[in-house]
Amino acid sequence: MKSNPEPDNNNFTELQDWMIHWKNFKPFVVGESKLEDLLLDFPEKASFIEIGGFPGLYSIFFRKKFNYDVHLLDYVIIPEIIHGMEQTNQLPEGSIHVLKEDFFTYVPERRFDVVFSYGFIEHFVDIPGVISRHVDLLNENGRLLIVLPNLNGMSGAFFKLTDPGMFSKHNLKSMNLGLLDGICRDLGLMEIDVRYYGKPHLWINSSSPVDSRFMRFCIKYLNGVLQRIPLTSRFFSPLIVVKARK
């Protein structure tokens, strides 16, 4: 699979892309996470920030599971959706501390015990710079957890076929284990764990020109079959995990 062309600036996406992406979002109850086995050594009652995580799915998850003091930083914030997520998950309004900021110009007033992002760094060109900004937000001995899609395998091929427009907004060069491991080492992080993660999984975005109820039914059936494949690899795994400690 060939790398996608780089944009003229650091961003692969624009604000309007995300406003369109979230316009039909409906709040839902956040249950258990497929990432739970990565969190066994995480501290209790820690401070937590989710980078680029609107509408706060993982902020909700970490608040409910660990009672973390959760903060959500994003330049896309729709307050009624945040409040809807809190209400739907039986959390008091204001449980998620919202920071409506540009990640690259944000001047933090504090550091955090856990810095997390999911599906964020792959939308930028300067991957070392993006990860370095994550690390800048960490307390000493703080935990870093970055999750990004692996679009260089089966999931990516399917994504490109069904939604080439959205696929092009991802930096495939970011999905390289050696690159990510090297960046973490250059930043002086410890306990570095960079790997492919998860059982095979396909998905379709609402922005896809072939999105339909029938298509979603077919994908659900295919995923039921694929989940029986016990392989973690560049071709089969849908995710990449970067885990480390400062």
N, C-alpha and C positions, 0 to 999 in steps of 0.2 A: 504494500500500500504506500503510495507516494506521499511525501509530506505536503501539507497545504501551504500556499504562499503566505508569507508574513505580511501583515498590514504595515502601513507607514508609521504608526505609533505603537505604543506598548499594548494597546487594547485590541482584542479580536472582536469585541462586542461594543455596542453603544447603549445608552440609557433606553432608547426606544425599543431595542430588542427585548429588554427585560420587562418593560411595561406591557408589551404585547404578550410576552410569555406568561405573566402572572394575572392577566386581566380576568381570566375565568376561574381563578383558584377558589376552592371552597374549603374552609377549615375542617379538620378531621381530628380524631383522637389518635395521638401518637402512642404506639405500643412499644413492644420490644424492638430492639435494633439488631440488624445483622452484624453489627460491629461489636457486640457485647464481649466476645472473646478477646478483643484487643484492650479491654478496659479493666482487666482483672487486677492490675497493679496501680490503678489510678487512685489518687487520694480521695478522702471523704470531705465534704463540706468545704470545697475549694472555690476559688474565684475562677471564672471561666469566660472566655470570649470566643464567639463564633464569627469568623471572617466571611463576609459576602454570603451570609446564610439566610437572607430573607426568603421565606416567611417564618424562619425560626424553628424549623422542625427539630433540629438537634439541640437548640437552646431549650426547647420544651422537654426533650428527652433527658438531657443532663439535669435539668431542674427537678423532674419527677423522680428519676432514678437515684441521684446522689444528693439532692437538695443543694445543688451548687448555686452560688451567686452568679447568675448568668447575664451576659452582655451580648448584644447582637450588633455588629458593625456592618453597615451596608449603605451604599448611596441610593439604593432603591428601597424605600420604606413606604408602605401603605398602612397607616395606623389602624384602620378598621379591620384589616386582615390580621394584624398582630393581636388586636383585642379579641377577635373572633377565635384565634388559635388558643389564647389563654382561657377564654370562657368555655370553649368546647372541651378543653383538657382540665377543667375544674381548677384552674389556677386564678388567684386574685389578679385583677388588672394591675399592670405594672410589674409583674413577676419577671418579665423580660425587660432589662434595661436597654433601651434602644439608643444606638449611636448612629445617627444619620450623617455619615461622613464618607469622603473619598479615602480609601485605604492608603493611598500613596501620599496624601497631604495631611492625614490625621496625626495630630500631636497628642500622644497619650498622657494622661494625668496620673496613670498608675500602670503597674504590670500585673500579669495574671498567672495563676498556677497552672492553668490548662489553656492552650491556644489551639483552636481547632478550625479546620475548613474542609468542606466537602464540595467537590466539583467547582473549584475556584481558580487554582493556579494555572490550569490549562487554557484559560482565556487570555493569557498574557504572553508577550514575547520574552521579557526578561525574567526567566524562571529563577536564577540565582537572586535577583533583587526582590522578587516576590517572597521567596522563602526567608530571606534575610529580614524582611519586614515582619514576618511572623515571629521570628526569633527575638526581634527587638521588643516584642510585647510580653516576653516570658520573664517571670521571676526566676531567680537562681533556683536550680533543681526543678524548674517547671517542666511540664510535659507538653510536647508538641505532637499533634496528630493531624496529618494531612491525608485526605483521601481524594483521589482523582480517577476518572474513568480510564480504562485501558482500551483505546480505540485502534490499537495496532493488531487486533485479533478478530475473532468472530463477531463480537458485539459491534465493533467499529465498522466492519464490512456491512453488517445489516443496517446500522445507523446511516451510513453513507448512502445506501441504496434507497432507504425510505424517507430520508430528510437531508438531502445534500446541502441545502442552504444552512441549516443549523450545524451540520457536521463541519462546514468550512470555518465556523467560528471557534474551533478548538485547535490549539497548538500541539500537533502530534509529537513534536520534538520534546515536549515536557514529559512524555510517557516512556522514559528510558531509565531503567533501574540504576545503571551505572552513573548516569548524570545526576540523578537525585541523591544517591549515596555520596557521591563526590562533593556535592554542594553542602550536605550536612557535615561532612568531615572538615571542609574548608571553614565552616562556621564554628568549629570547635565543639559540636554537639557530642553527647555520649549515648551509649546504649542504642545505637542506630539500628533500625530494623526497616529495610525497604524491600517490598516483595509484592508479587501478584497476589490477589486476594479474591476469594469468592468462587462459588460454583457458576457454571455457564448461565448467562441470563441475557435475554434480548428485551428491548423496550422500543416503544414508539412515542414520539412527542406529539402533543396536540397540534403543533405547528406543521406536522408532516402532511404533505398533500395526499397521502394514502391512508390517513387516519380514519378509522371507521369502527363501528361496533363489531363487525365481522372480523376485521383485521386484529382487533384486540383479543377477540375470542381465540383466533388462531395462534397468536403469540402466547397467550396463557397456556394453551395446550402444548405448544412447543417447549415452553419453559418447564412444564411438568416433566417432559421427557429429558430435557437437558440437565435438570437438577440431579439426575441419577448418575451423571458422569462425575466421578470423584477426582477430577484432575484440577490442579492449580498450575497454570502455565500462561505464557504470553498469548497463546492462541485462544484458550478457553476462558480464562478469568476475566470478569468484566471490570475489575477495579485494580488500582495500585494503592498501596498503603505506605506512608512515610511516618514512622514513629521514632521519637528520640527524646532525650532529656538534656536540658541545658546544664 
